[in-house]
Amino acid sequence: MIRKIYTLALCAAMALPVLAAAENTVEILPTTPPMPRPVVETNPYGADDLTAYYEDYGDEYALPALTASERERLPEIQRRWEGGERPENSILNLTEQVHVSVIQLPSEQYEGQPCFLLLPNRDLTDEELLQVVDAYGQLGLTLDPDALSWRNCMRGGGIEVGVRSFRDDERERQTELIGLYTRAGLRPETPFTDLVIDDGLGRVALDEEDFNGLEEFHIRPARQLTDEDLLQLIALNRDEIGADPQEMAGYESQLRQELHLLLGMPLSARHGTYETVQPFNSSNLYGDSRLAYTSSFTEVGGTGRIWRGSIEVATGRLIEGRVVLDDRYYGENSMISDIRMDPWDEKWASIAVEAVMAQSVSEESGITEIRNWGEAPMNELHGVEIRIVTANGGVYRARVSYALSEAMTLCYNDAVSIAAEDDYYIHSMEEVPVNE
């Protein structure tokens, strides 16, 4: 009897899904295939988004916009222009000693922007505001203050490069082209011109006082820079390179030898892209104007240390050299330490001497004197500078960290350059008499 009841129950359970399926029949209706998602292509060479950059500014003279005063005066200035009044001088495409300028852009290369407005770190005078209105008018445009943004305006030196920065592939190609420029004599087919409308590239020389010390403003298009573009920019900064490719190769060989002897650089170090031949102290800050070859090198493998140095062209001897022995305080995770110790402890001199002996292989670097120059900053670390005078009059300057008890950087100056530098600082610290 129990078996019969169980069998009937099992049969009923098996029938339920069939009945349920019958009551919930799904009817297949005709439909359309899913629509493909539109592909949004981004321009890798388009304008940099500087919105976040400018959000931190609280000074209206650093924002890419008109000030409140200029907005208030603009309608009257526009009425005067429409009535036939014109400024004494036009600022359209002004590129030299700029206080205010409107630079015409090839809009197809600048994501539709027809011009770029450069404004000083102060309110415009009525005449300057009229100049801006007039420049827009010459382009068939009306100045709309609400349309100004970082895409078409820079104020008061708020940023150094307009519209966008170099992209990675452009930097890589530029590195190769620099080598070809300095060593193979490769030159651009046409010279660089300041006007953007000519070829999409431009440069404006600014009045430094009106732009917080910014000397130049560079404008780059929203397209990939060609090799010709990059060569023009290289030539722009290296016209005074001062030597032919064969001479440069000889100078490099001499500098390698000097940095090897005095600062322990491996002869196999990779040559950097920067090199030039010019007076050692080109600004004549210290009064040292010897013609010098300057370049930099990076260690292949190992610690990845970087050396930089200058040799006197006439003698081939090292004028100045520098190596970062420990770059931990330069890296992304910059070391920060407020540890302070006795700067006059003799152990700092011992650490500095050990660093010099470890790096120098020159027989002329016999130590004749050790001088403690007291505390010296090293980014966010504290430490001391020890100067080690050698038999040939050259001076090593080692900066030793309190926290790490290690020499972080090591510099070398020959007798002439260290004397010129010290003389400058001595005179700069002298008190100037006050006229009563």
C-alpha positions in Angstrom: 0.0 0.0 0.0 2.8 2.4 0.9 4.6 1.5 -2.3 1.4 2.3 -4.3 1.0 5.7 -2.7 4.7 6.6 -3.3 4.4 5.6 -7.0 1.3 7.8 -7.4 3.1 10.8 -5.8 6.1 10.4 -7.9 4.1 10.3 -11.1 2.2 13.5 -10.0 5.5 15.3 -9.3 6.8 14.4 -12.7 3.7 15.7 -14.4 3.8 19.1 -12.7 6.7 20.6 -14.8 4.8 19.7 -17.9 1.6 21.4 -16.8 3.6 24.4 -15.6 5.4 24.6 -19.0 2.1 24.5 -20.7 0.7 27.4 -18.7 3.9 29.5 -19.3 4.5 29.1 -22.9 7.1 31.5 -24.4 6.1 32.9 -27.8 9.1 33.8 -29.9 8.5 37.2 -31.5 10.4 38.7 -34.5 13.0 41.2 -33.4 16.0 43.2 -34.7 19.6 42.4 -34.2 21.4 44.4 -31.4 22.7 47.7 -32.6 26.5 48.0 -32.7 28.0 50.5 -30.3 29.4 53.6 -32.0 33.2 53.6 -31.9 34.5 56.8 -30.4 38.0 57.5 -31.7 40.1 59.8 -29.5 42.9 61.9 -30.9 46.1 60.9 -29.1 47.5 64.3 -30.2 44.6 66.4 -29.2 44.5 69.1 -26.6 45.5 68.3 -23.1 42.7 68.5 -20.6 43.8 71.3 -18.3 40.5 71.6 -16.4 41.9 70.1 -13.2 45.1 72.1 -13.6 43.2 75.4 -13.6 40.7 74.4 -10.9 43.4 75.0 -8.3 43.9 78.7 -9.3 42.3 81.3 -7.2 43.9 84.3 -8.9 41.9 85.7 -11.8 45.1 86.9 -13.4 46.2 83.3 -13.9 43.0 82.0 -15.4 42.4 81.7 -19.1 39.6 84.2 -19.1 38.7 87.9 -18.9 38.7 89.5 -15.5 35.6 91.0 -13.9 36.7 94.5 -14.8 37.4 93.5 -18.4 34.0 91.9 -18.8 32.3 95.0 -17.5 34.1 97.3 -19.9 33.9 95.0 -22.9 30.4 96.0 -24.2 31.4 99.6 -24.4 34.7 98.8 -26.1 32.9 96.7 -28.7 30.4 99.5 -29.4 33.3 101.8 -30.0 35.0 99.4 -32.4 31.7 98.8 -34.3 31.4 102.6 -34.5 34.7 102.7 -36.4 37.3 103.3 -33.7 40.5 101.4 -34.1 43.6 100.9 -31.9 46.8 102.6 -32.6 48.6 99.3 -33.1 47.4 95.8 -34.1 48.2 92.8 -31.9 47.1 90.2 -34.4 49.9 87.6 -34.7 52.2 89.6 -32.5 55.1 87.3 -31.5 57.8 89.6 -30.0 57.8 91.4 -26.6 54.2 90.4 -26.1 52.0 92.0 -23.5 48.8 90.9 -25.2 48.3 89.1 -28.5 45.8 87.2 -30.6 47.5 84.4 -32.5 45.7 83.1 -35.6 45.5 79.3 -35.7 44.8 76.9 -38.7 41.6 75.7 -37.1 41.8 72.3 -38.9 44.9 71.5 -36.9 43.6 72.9 -33.6 40.3 71.1 -33.1 38.2 73.9 -34.6 39.8 76.8 -32.6 40.4 79.8 -34.9 42.8 81.7 -32.6 44.7 81.8 -29.3 44.5 84.7 -26.9 47.5 85.7 -24.7 46.7 87.9 -21.7 49.0 89.5 -19.0 48.9 89.1 -15.2 47.0 92.3 -14.8 43.9 94.0 -16.1 44.0 95.2 -19.7 43.8 98.9 -20.3 41.0 100.1 -22.5 43.4 100.5 -25.4 44.6 96.9 -25.0 41.0 95.6 -24.7 40.3 97.5 -28.0 43.3 95.8 -29.5 41.9 92.4 -28.6 38.4 93.3 -30.0 40.1 94.6 -33.2 42.2 91.5 -33.7 39.2 89.2 -33.4 37.4 91.5 -35.8 40.2 91.2 -38.4 39.6 87.5 -38.3 35.8 88.0 -38.7 35.2 87.0 -35.1 33.5 88.6 -32.1 35.2 88.2 -28.7 33.0 86.1 -26.5 34.3 86.0 -22.9 32.2 82.9 -22.2 33.9 81.0 -25.0 37.4 81.5 -23.5 39.1 78.4 -22.0 42.5 76.7 -21.8 41.9 75.6 -25.3 42.2 79.1 -26.7 43.6 81.3 -24.0 46.5 81.6 -21.6 46.9 84.3 -18.9 49.8 85.6 -16.9 52.1 82.6 -17.5 49.6 80.2 -16.2 51.1 77.4 -18.3 54.2 77.1 -20.4 52.9 75.1 -23.4 49.7 75.9 -25.2 47.1 73.3 -26.1 49.3 70.2 -25.6 52.6 68.7 -24.6 54.9 66.3 -26.5 53.6 62.7 -26.8 55.8 59.7 -26.1 56.4 58.7 -29.7 57.3 62.3 -30.5 59.9 62.3 -27.7 61.4 59.1 -28.9 61.7 60.4 -32.5 63.1 63.7 -31.2 65.8 61.8 -29.3 66.9 60.0 -32.5 66.8 63.2 -34.5 68.9 65.1 -32.0 71.7 62.6 -32.5 71.4 62.9 -36.3 71.3 66.7 -36.0 74.5 66.9 -34.0 76.4 64.0 -35.5 75.2 63.5 -39.1 74.5 67.1 -40.0 70.8 66.4 -40.6 68.9 69.7 -40.9 65.3 70.7 -41.5 64.3 71.5 -45.1 62.7 74.8 -44.1 63.4 77.1 -41.2 61.1 77.5 -38.2 58.7 80.4 -38.3 57.0 81.9 -35.2 53.6 82.3 -36.9 51.4 79.3 -36.2 49.3 79.9 -39.3 52.3 79.1 -41.5 52.7 75.4 -40.6 50.8 74.7 -37.4 53.8 75.3 -35.0 54.4 78.6 -33.2 56.4 80.5 -30.6 55.7 83.7 -28.8 58.3 85.8 -27.0 56.6 87.2 -23.9 57.2 90.3 -21.7 58.5 88.5 -18.6 57.1 91.0 -16.2 53.5 90.6 -17.6 53.8 86.8 -17.6 55.4 86.0 -14.2 58.8 85.4 -15.6 57.8 83.2 -18.5 60.0 84.0 -21.5 58.3 82.0 -24.3 55.0 80.4 -25.1 55.0 77.4 -27.5 51.9 76.3 -29.4 51.6 72.8 -30.9 48.8 71.4 -33.1 46.4 68.6 -32.4 48.1 66.3 -34.9 51.3 64.2 -34.9 54.4 66.3 -35.3 56.3 65.3 -38.4 60.1 64.6 -38.4 60.4 68.0 -40.2 58.5 69.7 -37.4 60.8 68.1 -34.8 63.9 69.0 -36.7 62.7 72.6 -36.9 62.3 72.7 -33.1 65.7 71.1 -32.6 67.4 73.6 -34.8 65.6 76.4 -33.0 67.3 75.5 -29.8 70.7 74.4 -31.2 71.7 76.9 -33.9 74.6 77.9 -31.6 75.9 74.3 -31.2 79.4 75.6 -32.1 81.0 72.5 -33.6 80.7 70.1 -36.6 79.8 66.4 -36.1 83.4 65.2 -36.3 84.5 67.7 -33.6 81.6 66.7 -31.4 82.6 63.1 -31.5 86.1 64.0 -30.4 84.9 66.1 -27.6 82.6 63.3 -26.4 85.5 60.9 -26.3 87.5 63.4 -24.2 84.7 64.0 -21.8 84.1 60.3 -21.3 87.8 59.9 -20.3 87.7 62.8 -17.9 84.4 61.6 -16.2 85.9 58.1 -16.0 89.1 59.3 -14.3 87.6 61.8 -11.9 84.1 60.5 -11.2 84.3 56.8 -12.0 82.0 56.8 -15.0 82.2 53.5 -17.0 83.4 54.1 -20.5 80.4 52.2 -21.8 77.9 54.7 -20.4 75.2 55.6 -22.8 75.5 59.0 -24.4 72.6 61.4 -23.7 70.8 63.5 -26.2 71.9 66.9 -24.8 75.3 68.2 -25.9 76.5 71.7 -26.8 79.6 73.8 -27.3 79.4 77.3 -25.9 81.1 79.4 -23.2 81.1 77.4 -20.0 79.2 80.0 -18.0 77.1 81.3 -20.9 75.3 83.8 -18.7 78.7 85.0 -17.4 77.3 84.6 -13.9 80.6 83.6 -12.4 82.9 85.3 -15.0 84.1 81.9 -16.5 83.8 82.2 -20.3 86.0 79.3 -21.5 84.6 77.5 -24.5 83.3 74.2 -23.3 81.7 71.0 -24.5 78.9 69.8 -22.3 77.0 66.5 -22.3 75.5 63.8 -20.1 75.7 60.0 -19.9 73.7 57.2 -18.2 75.1 53.9 -16.9 74.0 50.8 -18.8 72.6 48.3 -16.3 74.0 48.4 -12.8 72.7 51.4 -10.7 71.6 53.5 -13.7 73.6 56.4 -12.4 73.7 59.6 -14.5 76.8 61.7 -15.1 77.0 65.2 -16.5 80.1 67.2 -17.3 81.8 70.0 -19.2 85.4 70.0 -20.6 87.4 72.9 -21.8 87.6 72.6 -25.6 91.2 74.1 -25.7 92.7 71.6 -23.2 90.2 68.7 -23.0 90.3 68.9 -19.2 87.2 68.6 -17.0 85.8 72.0 -15.9 82.9 70.6 -14.0 81.4 67.2 -13.5 78.6 65.7 -11.4 77.2 62.2 -10.6 74.2 61.2 -8.5 75.6 58.3 -6.3 72.2 57.5 -4.7 69.0 58.7 -6.5 66.6 57.4 -3.8 65.7 61.0 -2.9 65.0 61.8 -6.6 62.7 58.9 -7.3 58.9 58.7 -7.4 58.9 57.7 -3.7 61.0 60.6 -2.6 62.6 60.1 0.7 61.6 62.7 3.4 63.5 62.9 6.6 63.8 65.7 9.2 66.7 64.0 11.0 69.3 66.6 12.0 72.7 65.8 13.4 75.9 67.6 14.3 77.1 69.0 11.0 80.6 69.3 12.3 81.0 65.6 13.3 84.2 64.3 11.7 82.5 61.2 10.4 80.9 63.2 7.5 84.3 64.0 6.2 85.3 60.3 6.4 82.2 59.3 4.4 82.9 62.0 1.8 86.6 60.9 1.4 85.5 57.3 1.0 83.1 58.3 -1.8 85.8 60.2 -3.6 88.3 57.4 -3.3 85.7 54.9 -4.6 84.9 57.0 -7.7 88.2 58.6 -8.7 90.9 56.6 -10.5 93.1 59.6 -11.3 96.6 59.8 -10.0 96.3 63.6 -9.9 93.5 63.5 -7.3 95.7 63.3 -4.2 93.9 65.0 -1.3 95.6 68.0 0.1 92.8 69.6 2.2 89.3 68.7 3.6 86.8 71.5 4.4 83.4 71.2 6.0 81.0 73.7 4.5 78.2 72.9 7.0 74.6 72.0 6.3 73.3 71.6 2.8 69.8 70.8 1.5 69.1 67.6 -0.6 65.5 67.8 -1.6 63.6 66.6 1.4 66.7 65.3 3.2 69.2 67.1 5.4 72.9 66.7 5.4 76.3 68.4 5.0 78.6 69.4 2.2 82.2 68.4 2.4 84.8 69.9 0.1 87.9 67.9 -0.7 90.7 69.8 -2.4 93.1 67.8 -4.6 96.7 68.3 -5.6 95.9 69.8 -9.0 93.6 72.5 -7.4 90.4 70.8 -8.3 87.7 70.4 -5.7 85.3 67.6 -5.0 82.0 68.5 -3.3 80.3 65.6 -1.6 76.8 66.0 -0.1 76.3 63.5 2.7 72.8 62.6 4.1 72.3 62.6 7.9 69.6 59.9 7.6 71.5 57.5 5.3 75.1 58.4 6.4 76.0 58.2 2.7 77.3 60.5 0.0 74.3 61.2 -2.2 75.9 63.4 -4.9 79.5 64.1 -5.9 80.6 67.1 -7.9 84.0 68.1 -9.3 85.1 71.6 -10.2 88.6 72.6 -11.5 90.4 75.4 -9.8 89.2 78.1 -12.2 85.5 77.3 -12.0 85.4 76.8 -8.3 87.2 80.1 -7.7 84.9 82.0 -10.0 81.8 80.5 -8.3 83.1 81.2 -4.8 84.1 84.8 -5.8 80.6 85.4 -7.2 78.9 84.2 -4.0 81.3 86.2 -1.7 80.5 89.4 -3.6 76.7 88.6 -3.7 76.7 88.4 0.1 78.5 91.7 0.7 76.3 94.3 2.2 75.4 97.2 0.0 75.6 100.6 1.8 72.3 102.4 2.2 72.2 106.0 1.1 70.9 108.2 3.8 
